[in-house]
Amino acid sequence: MKVVLALDLGTTGNRVIAFSKSGEVIAKSYYEFPQIYPRPGWVEHDPFDILNTTIEALKDVLSSVGADNVVSIGITNQRETVVLWDKRTGKPVYNAIVWQCRRTREICDRLSSHSTLIKTKTGLPLDPYFSATKIQWIIENVSGIKSRIDKGDILFGTVDSWILWNLTGGRVHATEPSNASRTLCYNIHTLTFDDELLDLFGIPRGLLPEVRESGEHFGNTDKTITGREIPVTAILGDQQAALFAQGGWERGVVKNTYGTGLFLMTSTGTKIAESGNLINTIAWQVGGEANYAVEGSVFIGGSCIQWLREGLQIIKSSADSEKLAESLESNEGVYFVPALVGLGAPYWDPSARGMIIGITRGTRREHFARAALEAIAYQTRDVIEEMEGTAGIKFKNLRVDGGAAENDFLMQFQADILNTTIERPHLIETTAFGAAGLSGIISGFWDRNKFSEARKIERIFTPNWKDDKRSLHYSRWKNAVSRSMNWAGE
């Protein structure tokens, strides 16, 4: 059976999935890797952990399906995360600085007078979330790095570029617009890295990867890794890949990926729309045409459940949160604002901090679990309201994916607080499916219609609440958010 592979390079682990022409999962493998927290608000990964888990998962799947049966590979990845490495030795100069990391807040403060210029050219707010200030931090803080850059020995890449470079045996140093547009130095109007922005951040152009189209032949894998040379024919940032899988080239489709964070996105076609407190980004570039999107990025989504499990240790597995939440008839006034690394869209407050409010003597771990799940839904509504106001679109439903979308309590609460239907697909791993889809379309495995037919709905959640109940809960949430803001700033 012929298959297309997706390399889904996430924030907490890496997954490889083989898809058949009918969209069925034929084989898959997944490995987690460690999260590194050197200081409060700092998040890092060991780039070799990212690479080794990818290769291990890839070899698992190849041993199952056979390398000769793989038509092509698509890559989808955590965006904004920064890796700099020596092109001669392949050794990183520093750990990967993860998109969640807030260490560059002072750099952003220093450059705040340029915020309008940056937003105009890139579609992005000046925030530690994005790549450029992370690159700048490494240049300013790693001993001897400047001279090595001047010699042309150092390369920069987001995770897609790091993996592509390694999989091709160091032959291809490239990226594409959905990732490049998250670096804070890529001009989404001219579709090039911008000299004025590179000068502003002190980033030499020689560090940067070549920007190709999202769907094209990037190169072949090294046969010492994969047994034979396999073409890599697509790269998409994870949220753009999920939008592609959800049929997001149609106007009015909005998707939310419930992963480590929450990422809502809707396509605006070939035009850049007003974005307000959200992000303008490139969805993909194929056939010489760039498609744009409006996105709302929430930093802490499913990871607030991970925090309950690993940080507070009040649940043993993420699935426990659903059982605990359902054991209560209501939240009993307990609200959790998961601003554990500040607040993203639509607030953009890096000084906000997490807060649980409404605690009484009767508060138990059940309340914490329910408040965490409800917080995911409330943050989604925050972004939807901003998206409808700025993009001027009334969405008929919300298409969901990601691990936390499997939680029935969360999905029903999401429908109730939004007053809209929630469409959950049969395949939750839509980031992988989107990368495989574009790769398969480019390699001739699918056409777009056949790929669309492979998307199947597993369940639809419909709202049950009355308007007054919905308004009361949401107003209390907004009150809690206002109390959490500017905490570190004080």
C-alpha positions in Angstrom: 0.0 0.0 0.0 1.3 3.4 -1.0 1.4 6.0 1.7 2.3 9.6 2.5 4.2 10.4 5.7 3.7 13.4 8.0 6.4 14.4 10.4 4.5 16.3 13.2 7.1 18.1 15.2 5.3 19.3 18.4 6.2 21.2 21.5 6.2 18.2 23.9 6.9 15.4 21.4 7.3 14.3 17.8 5.0 12.1 15.9 5.2 10.4 12.5 2.1 9.1 10.8 1.6 7.2 7.5 -1.7 7.9 5.7 -3.4 5.9 2.9 -5.3 7.4 0.0 -8.5 7.1 1.9 -7.0 9.2 4.8 -6.7 6.2 7.1 -3.8 6.0 9.5 -1.7 3.0 8.5 1.1 3.4 11.0 2.2 5.9 13.6 4.9 6.4 16.3 5.3 9.1 18.9 8.1 10.1 21.4 8.0 12.8 24.0 11.1 14.9 24.8 12.0 16.8 27.9 11.0 20.4 28.6 13.8 22.6 30.0 12.9 25.5 32.3 16.2 27.3 33.3 14.3 30.2 35.0 10.7 31.2 35.5 9.2 32.1 32.2 12.1 30.5 30.2 11.5 27.4 28.1 14.1 25.5 26.1 14.5 22.2 24.2 17.6 20.3 23.4 17.7 20.4 19.6 19.2 16.9 19.5 16.2 15.6 21.5 14.0 17.1 18.8 16.1 15.5 16.1 16.6 12.1 17.7 12.9 11.5 18.6 11.9 12.5 15.0 14.3 10.0 13.5 13.3 7.3 16.0 9.6 7.8 15.2 10.4 7.9 11.4 12.3 4.7 11.5 9.4 3.0 13.5 6.9 3.9 10.8 9.2 3.0 7.9 9.8 -0.4 9.4 6.0 -0.9 9.4 5.1 0.4 6.0 8.3 -0.1 4.1 10.4 2.8 2.7 9.6 1.7 -0.9 5.9 2.4 -0.3 6.4 6.0 0.8 5.4 8.4 -2.0 6.5 11.6 -0.2 6.9 13.3 3.2 5.3 16.4 4.6 6.7 18.3 7.6 4.6 20.3 10.1 6.2 21.9 13.2 6.0 24.0 16.3 6.6 27.5 15.0 8.7 30.5 16.3 11.1 28.2 18.2 14.7 29.1 17.4 17.7 26.9 16.7 21.1 28.1 15.7 23.7 25.6 14.7 27.2 25.2 13.1 26.9 24.2 9.5 30.2 22.3 9.6 29.6 20.2 12.7 25.8 20.2 12.9 26.1 21.1 16.6 23.7 23.7 18.0 25.3 26.7 19.6 22.6 26.9 22.3 19.4 25.0 23.3 16.3 25.7 21.1 14.5 28.7 22.6 10.8 27.7 22.5 7.9 29.8 21.3 6.5 29.9 24.9 9.7 31.5 26.3 9.4 35.0 27.7 13.1 35.9 28.2 13.2 38.5 25.5 10.6 40.8 27.1 13.3 43.4 27.8 14.4 43.4 24.2 10.8 43.9 23.1 10.5 46.8 25.6 13.7 48.3 24.2 12.3 48.2 20.6 8.8 49.2 21.5 9.0 52.5 19.5 9.2 50.3 16.4 6.0 48.3 17.1 3.9 50.0 14.4 6.6 49.4 11.7 6.9 45.7 12.8 3.1 45.2 12.8 2.7 46.9 9.4 5.4 44.8 7.7 5.0 41.4 9.4 1.3 41.4 10.6 2.7 40.5 14.1 2.8 42.4 17.4 6.2 43.0 19.0 6.2 40.1 21.5 8.7 37.6 22.9 6.5 34.9 21.3 8.1 35.4 17.9 11.6 34.3 16.6 13.6 37.5 15.9 14.2 38.6 19.5 15.1 35.0 20.4 17.8 35.0 17.7 19.0 38.4 19.0 19.2 37.1 22.5 21.4 34.2 21.4 23.7 36.6 19.4 24.0 38.9 22.4 24.5 36.2 25.1 26.4 33.2 23.6 30.1 33.8 23.8 32.0 33.9 20.5 28.9 33.6 18.4 29.3 36.9 16.5 32.7 35.9 15.1 31.4 32.5 14.0 28.5 34.2 12.3 30.8 36.6 10.5 32.7 33.7 9.2 29.5 32.2 7.8 29.6 29.1 9.9 26.2 29.5 11.7 22.8 28.8 10.4 19.4 29.7 11.8 16.2 27.8 11.5 12.8 27.2 13.0 12.3 23.5 13.8 11.2 22.7 10.2 14.6 24.0 8.9 16.6 22.2 11.6 14.9 18.8 10.8 15.0 19.3 7.0 18.7 20.2 7.1 19.5 17.0 9.1 17.2 14.7 7.1 18.8 15.8 3.9 22.3 15.3 5.2 23.0 19.0 5.5 22.2 19.6 1.8 19.1 21.8 2.2 18.8 24.9 4.4 15.2 26.1 3.7 11.9 27.1 5.1 8.6 28.4 3.6 6.3 31.4 4.3 4.0 29.9 7.0 7.1 29.6 9.2 9.0 32.5 7.9 6.1 34.8 8.6 6.4 34.0 12.3 10.0 35.2 12.6 9.2 38.9 13.0 11.5 39.8 10.2 9.6 38.5 7.2 7.7 41.0 5.2 4.3 39.5 4.4 3.6 42.0 1.6 6.9 41.5 -0.4 7.3 37.8 0.7 10.9 38.4 1.6 13.0 38.8 4.7 13.1 42.6 5.3 16.4 44.4 5.4 15.1 47.1 7.7 13.8 44.6 10.2 17.0 42.5 10.0 19.0 45.6 10.8 16.6 46.5 13.7 17.1 43.1 15.3 20.7 42.8 14.5 20.3 39.6 12.5 22.8 39.0 9.6 21.1 37.8 6.4 23.6 35.0 6.1 22.0 33.1 9.0 18.7 32.8 7.2 17.3 29.8 5.3 16.1 30.1 1.7 12.3 30.6 1.6 10.5 28.3 -0.8 6.9 27.6 -1.5 5.0 25.6 1.1 4.3 22.9 -1.4 7.3 21.9 -3.6 10.1 19.5 -3.8 12.5 20.6 -1.0 14.9 17.7 -1.5 15.3 14.1 -0.7 16.0 12.4 2.6 19.5 10.9 3.1 19.2 7.2 2.4 21.4 6.4 5.4 18.5 7.6 7.6 15.5 6.4 5.6 16.8 3.4 3.6 16.1 5.2 0.3 15.9 8.8 -0.8 12.3 10.0 -0.2 11.1 13.4 -1.5 10.0 16.0 1.0 7.3 17.9 -0.8 5.6 20.1 1.8 6.3 22.1 4.9 3.7 24.0 6.9 3.6 25.5 10.4 1.5 23.3 12.6 -1.5 25.7 12.8 -1.5 26.3 9.1 -1.4 22.6 8.5 -4.4 22.1 10.8 -6.3 24.8 8.9 -5.4 23.1 5.6 -6.7 19.7 6.9 -10.0 21.4 8.1 -10.7 22.7 4.6 -9.6 26.2 5.6 -9.1 27.5 2.1 -12.9 28.1 2.2 -13.9 31.6 3.5 -15.7 31.4 6.9 -14.1 28.3 8.2 -12.5 28.8 11.6 -10.5 26.1 13.4 -9.1 25.8 16.9 -6.3 23.4 17.7 -6.3 22.4 21.3 -2.7 21.6 21.9 -0.1 22.9 24.3 -1.6 26.3 23.4 -4.8 27.3 21.6 -4.6 28.4 18.0 -7.6 29.7 16.2 -7.2 30.6 12.5 -9.4 31.5 9.6 -8.3 32.2 6.0 -8.6 35.6 4.4 -7.6 34.4 0.9 -5.2 36.4 -1.1 -5.9 39.6 0.9 -4.5 40.8 4.2 -7.5 41.6 6.5 -7.7 43.9 9.5 -6.5 41.9 12.5 -6.9 44.2 15.5 -5.4 42.4 18.5 -4.9 39.2 16.5 -2.2 38.2 14.0 -2.0 38.5 10.3 0.0 35.5 9.0 0.6 33.5 5.8 -1.5 30.4 5.6 0.6 28.9 2.8 2.1 29.7 -0.6 1.4 27.3 -3.5 1.6 27.8 -7.2 3.0 31.3 -6.9 0.0 32.5 -4.8 0.2 33.4 -1.1 -2.9 32.8 1.0 -3.3 34.8 4.2 -5.0 34.1 7.5 -6.0 35.8 10.8 -4.9 33.9 13.9 -5.4 34.2 17.6 -2.6 32.5 19.6 -3.2 31.5 23.2 -0.1 30.4 25.0 -1.5 28.1 27.6 -4.2 25.7 26.5 -3.8 21.9 27.0 -0.6 22.6 28.9 -2.6 23.9 31.9 -3.9 20.4 32.3 -0.3 19.2 32.0 0.5 21.6 34.8 -2.2 20.1 37.0 -0.7 16.7 36.3 3.0 17.4 36.5 3.2 20.6 38.5 0.5 20.3 41.2 0.3 16.5 40.8 -3.5 16.5 41.5 -4.3 14.3 38.5 -2.5 11.2 37.2 -3.5 11.6 33.6 -5.1 14.2 31.4 -8.2 12.1 31.0 -8.7 12.4 34.8 -9.6 16.1 34.3 -12.8 15.2 32.4 -14.1 12.8 35.2 -13.3 15.3 37.9 -15.0 18.2 36.0 -18.1 16.2 35.4 -18.4 15.3 39.1 -19.4 18.9 39.8 -22.7 20.5 38.7 -21.0 23.9 38.3 -17.7 25.6 38.9 -19.0 27.0 42.2 -17.4 30.4 41.4 -13.8 29.0 40.9 -12.0 30.5 37.9 -8.5 29.8 36.7 -6.7 32.3 34.5 -3.8 30.2 33.1 -1.4 33.1 32.4 1.6 30.9 33.3 3.8 32.6 30.7 1.8 35.8 30.3 -1.3 36.2 28.1 -1.3 36.0 24.3 -4.2 37.0 22.0 -6.2 39.1 22.4 -4.5 40.7 25.5 -0.8 40.5 24.7 0.3 41.1 28.2 3.6 39.3 29.0 3.4 40.6 32.6 0.2 38.8 33.3 0.5 35.8 35.7 -1.7 32.8 36.4 -4.4 33.1 39.0 -7.1 30.9 40.6 -9.8 32.9 42.2 -13.0 32.0 44.0 -11.4 29.5 46.4 -13.3 28.6 49.5 -12.9 26.1 52.3 -14.9 23.7 50.2 -12.7 23.9 47.1 -11.2 20.6 46.0 -9.1 19.3 43.2 -12.3 18.8 41.2 -12.8 22.5 41.1 -9.2 23.0 39.9 -9.7 20.5 37.1 -13.0 22.0 36.0 -11.7 25.6 36.2 -8.7 24.6 34.0 -11.0 23.0 31.3 -13.4 26.0 31.4 -10.4 28.4 31.0 -9.5 26.7 27.7 -13.1 27.4 26.5 -13.2 31.0 27.8 -9.9 31.8 26.1 -11.2 30.4 22.9 -14.3 32.7 23.1 -12.0 35.7 23.8 -10.3 35.1 20.4 -13.5 34.3 18.5 -15.0 37.6 19.6 -12.0 39.5 18.5 -11.9 37.5 15.2 -15.5 38.2 14.4 -15.1 41.9 15.2 -12.0 42.5 13.1 -12.4 40.0 10.2 -16.1 40.8 10.0 -17.2 37.2 9.7 -19.9 35.4 11.6 -18.8 31.8 11.9 -21.4 29.1 11.8 -19.4 26.6 13.7 -16.0 25.8 15.1 -13.9 23.0 13.7 -11.7 21.6 16.4 -8.6 19.3 16.6 -5.7 18.6 18.9 -5.4 16.3 21.9 -7.7 18.2 24.3 -10.5 18.2 21.7 -11.0 14.6 22.7 -12.3 15.8 26.1 -16.1 15.6 25.8 -16.7 17.9 28.8 -14.5 20.6 27.3 -16.2 20.3 23.9 -19.7 20.6 25.3 -18.7 23.5 27.5 -17.1 25.2 24.5 -20.3 24.9 22.5 -22.3 26.3 25.5 -20.1 29.3 26.1 -19.8 30.1 22.4 -23.4 29.4 21.5 -22.3 27.6 18.4 -21.9 24.0 17.2 -18.5 22.3 17.5 -17.3 19.9 14.8 -14.9 17.3 15.9 -13.3 15.2 13.1 -12.7 11.5 13.2 -9.0 12.2 13.0 -7.9 14.5 15.8 -4.3 14.7 14.6 -5.1 17.2 11.8 -1.8 19.0 11.9 -0.2 15.8 10.6 -3.1 15.2 8.2 -2.7 18.7 6.7 1.1 18.3 6.1 0.4 14.9 4.5 -2.4 16.4 2.5 -0.3 19.2 0.9 2.7 16.8 0.4 0.4 14.3 -1.3 -1.2 16.9 -3.5 2.2 18.1 -4.7 3.5 14.5 -5.2 0.4 13.4 -7.1 -0.9 11.1 -4.4 -4.1 13.1 -4.0 -5.9 15.9 -5.7 -7.6 18.5 -3.5 -11.1 17.1 -3.9 -10.0 13.5 -3.0 -8.1 14.9 0.0 -11.2 16.9 1.2 -13.3 13.7 0.9 -11.0 12.0 3.4 -12.0 14.4 6.2 -14.7 12.8 8.3 -16.8 14.2 11.2 -16.9 12.1 14.4 -19.2 14.2 16.5 -21.1 17.5 16.6 -21.6 19.3 19.9 -24.6 21.7 20.2 -25.1 24.4 22.8 -27.6 23.9 25.6 -27.3 27.1 27.8 -29.6 30.1 27.9 -28.1 33.5 27.1 -28.3 34.8 30.7 -26.2 31.9 32.1 -23.7 32.2 29.3 -23.3 36.0 29.9 -22.9 35.6 33.6 -20.1 33.0 33.3 -18.3 34.9 30.7 -18.5 38.2 32.6 -17.0 36.6 35.6 -14.2 35.2 33.5 -13.4 38.6 32.1 -13.3 40.0 35.6 -10.8 37.3 36.6 -8.6 38.1 33.6 -8.5 41.8 34.4 -7.2 40.9 37.9 -4.3 38.8 36.6 -2.9 41.4 34.2 0.2 43.5 34.8 1.1 41.3 37.8 4.8 40.9 37.0 4.9 44.5 35.8 4.1 45.7 39.3 
